[in-house]
Amino acid sequence: MSVRTAVPRGRIAVYGAYGHTARFVVAELCRRGWTPILCGRDAARLAALAAGFPRLETRVASTGDPGALDRALGGAIAVVNCAGSFLDTATPLLEAALRARIHYLDLAAEQRAALATFARDADARAAGTTAVPAMAFYGGLADLLATAALGDWRQADAIDIAVALDSWHPTTGTRRTGERNHGPRLVVAGGQLRDLADPPPTRDWTFPAPFGAQAAVGLPLSEIVVVARHVRCAEVHSWMNLAPLQDLRDSSTPPPVPADASGRSAQRFAMDVHVRRGDDLRRATARGRDIYATSAPLVVEALERILDGRASRAGVLAAGEAFDARGFLAAVSRDDEDFRVVFEP
């Protein structure tokens, strides 16, 4: 592990800055003393966002214009890609970051987007930069919980990641991702990445309060490929309770509505991770409010740890291999209703 060093606060490009989750990211960067550069494809939406952040610069760039992307990242020390669908944006933004030799992070829930980013590990190493895909509620959080629960175990027989939401009011980005993300979903079975069964499996899961026992369905997202990137495990599976999926599939479900001045919605979540080896079980659970808002402190904490030397190395890394998982979770846990983490035993 690298020695932590002091790093002066610099400029961070946020691509897709006017998106729902990106607004939380911009606010979190500002709260921690960084200077976001507001980037995206839509000049009008950038201008509207900048009205609330009058000291911040806006830069318009399309992912289809490498020159514009290079100019958008000029002077930045890292870029946080918040623009879905990441099947469309991750590769061009990562390539621009590699050309600029700056760090790259994104919020991808799509497995194929994360796999494509991991495939550029050698390029990131050669550039001396670090890239962390899926550094969000879906992807990075599950990986950190699984890695922390794994602890001193070198491998596990099974990792199960179960998510419960009391509702799911999807953002425009989530809707767009769903429209694009039609490839086969992957799980780890027999120690290999394999297609999810069709129809997907179901099971009962007892979540922590207030959710309790609920029916769940197999729903693997980017956490599967992120965990598989660095954890030796024969079986890795993801589950979600059924109620939020009904919201997601209903085209009339509205987007999230702020419930307080911070912009967080009233949505409640639990992410329950079980790691098994033989007859032994270790468990790590995160509970909180608003899956979109929760992604902001996760990705900004990861950014700070890269910049101050607490990432394990250069290259493309999963969250759990890049950072001290328990230390990371302790740093972002607020021990209140917005976000807290519990380990058993």
Rosetta blueprint (number, residue, H / E / L):
1 M L
2 S L
3 V L
4 R L
5 T L
6 A L
7 V L
8 P L
9 R L
10 G L
11 R E
12 I E
13 A E
14 V E
15 Y E
16 G L
17 A L
18 Y L
19 G L
20 H H
21 T H
22 A H
23 R H
24 F H
25 V H
26 V H
27 A H
28 E H
29 L H
30 C H
31 R H
32 R L
33 G L
34 W L
35 T E
36 P E
37 I E
38 L E
39 C E
40 G E
41 R L
42 D L
43 A H
44 A H
45 R H
46 L H
47 A H
48 A H
49 L H
50 A H
51 A L
52 G L
53 F L
54 P L
55 R L
56 L L
57 E L
58 T E
59 R E
60 V E
61 A L
62 S L
63 T L
64 G L
65 D L
66 P H
67 G H
68 A H
69 L H
70 D H
71 R H
72 A H
73 L L
74 G L
75 G L
76 A L
77 I L
78 A E
79 V E
80 V E
81 N E
82 C L
83 A L
84 G L
85 S L
86 F H
87 L H
88 D H
89 T H
90 A H
91 T H
92 P H
93 L H
94 L H
95 E H
96 A H
97 A H
98 L H
99 R H
100 A H
101 R L
102 I L
103 H E
104 Y E
105 L E
106 D E
107 L L
108 A L
109 A L
110 E L
111 Q H
112 R H
113 A H
114 A H
115 L H
116 A H
117 T H
118 F H
119 A L
120 R L
121 D H
122 A H
123 D H
124 A H
125 R H
126 A H
127 A H
128 G L
129 T L
130 T E
131 A E
132 V E
133 P L
134 A L
135 M L
136 A L
137 F H
138 Y H
139 G H
140 G H
141 L H
142 A H
143 D H
144 L H
145 L H
146 A H
147 T H
148 A H
149 A H
150 L H
151 G L
152 D L
153 W L
154 R L
155 Q E
156 A E
157 D E
158 A E
159 I E
160 D E
161 I E
162 A E
163 V E
164 A E
165 L E
166 D L
167 S L
168 W L
169 H L
170 P L
171 T L
172 T H
173 G H
174 T H
175 R H
176 R H
177 T H
178 G H
179 E H
180 R H
181 N L
182 H L
183 G L
184 P L
185 R L
186 L E
187 V E
188 V E
189 A E
190 G L
191 G L
192 Q E
193 L E
194 R E
195 D E
196 L L
197 A L
198 D L
199 P L
200 P L
201 P L
202 T E
203 R E
204 D E
205 W E
206 T E
207 F L
208 P L
209 A L
210 P L
211 F L
212 G L
213 A E
214 Q E
215 A E
216 A E
217 V E
218 G E
219 L L
220 P L
221 L L
222 S H
223 E H
224 I H
225 V H
226 V H
227 V H
228 A H
229 R L
230 H L
231 V L
232 R E
233 C E
234 A E
235 E E
236 V E
237 H E
238 S E
239 W E
240 M E
241 N E
242 L L
243 A H
244 P H
245 L H
246 Q H
247 D H
248 L H
249 R H
250 D L
251 S L
252 S L
253 T L
254 P L
255 P L
256 P L
257 V L
258 P L
259 A L
260 D L
261 A L
262 S L
263 G L
264 R L
265 S L
266 A L
267 Q L
268 R E
269 F E
270 A E
271 M E
272 D E
273 V E
274 H E
275 V E
276 R E
277 R E
278 G L
279 D L
280 D E
281 L E
282 R E
283 R E
284 A E
285 T E
286 A E
287 R E
288 G E
289 R E
290 D L
291 I H
292 Y H
293 A H
294 T H
295 S H
296 A H
297 P H
298 L H
299 V H
300 V H
301 E H
302 A H
303 L H
304 E H
305 R H
306 I H
307 L H
308 D L
309 G L
310 R L
311 A L
312 S L
313 R L
314 A L
315 G E
316 V E
317 L L
318 A L
319 A H
320 G H
321 E H
322 A H
323 F L
324 D L
325 A H
326 R H
327 G H
328 F H
329 L H
330 A H
331 A H
332 V H
333 S L
334 R L
335 D L
336 D L
337 E L
338 D L
339 F E
340 R E
341 V E
342 V E
343 F E
344 E E
345 P L
